[in-house]
């Protein structure tokens, strides 16, 4: 939230920066992974519930961050940033579910 809410120099272009999308995917992916692993207690029956809750909270936080950027000088909201945050959360959560399913 600190990095996303920090004012920046005004950007006067329309070039899509891909490193920014990867950063969003990574940051929100880690956030979703931490949420899932904090809530999941080994019950295989509830894995879908924890997956969904972690994804929903991550998507909500990504959306909130994009809304905040409307009011921060030098920052702009972006649907691509929002979507890359959700994709990152999906990837990290899928990996978490895979790792949990491999544990015996």
Residue pairs with C-beta under 8 A, 6 or more apart in sequence:
1 65
1 68
3 27
4 65
4 68
4 69
4 75
5 65
5 68
5 69
5 72
5 75
6 72
7 72
7 73
7 74
7 75
8 72
8 73
8 74
8 75
9 74
10 73
10 74
11 74
11 76
16 80
20 81
21 80
21 81
21 84
22 84
24 62
24 81
24 84
24 85
24 88
25 84
25 85
25 87
25 88
25 91
26 88
27 85
27 88
28 58
28 61
28 62
28 84
28 85
28 86
28 88
28 89
29 88
29 89
29 91
29 92
29 93
30 92
31 58
31 61
31 89
32 54
32 55
32 57
32 58
32 88
32 89
32 90
32 92
32 93
33 54
33 92
33 93
33 95
33 96
35 53
35 54
35 57
35 58
36 50
36 51
36 54
36 93
36 96
36 97
37 96
39 50
39 53
39 54
40 46
40 47
40 50
40 96
40 100
42 100
42 103
44 101
47 97
47 100
47 101
51 93
51 96
51 97
54 89
54 93
55 86
55 89
55 90
55 93
58 85
58 86
58 89
59 85
59 86
59 89
62 81
62 82
62 85
62 86
62 89
63 82
65 85
66 77
66 78
66 81
66 82
67 77
69 75
69 76
69 77
69 78
70 76
70 77
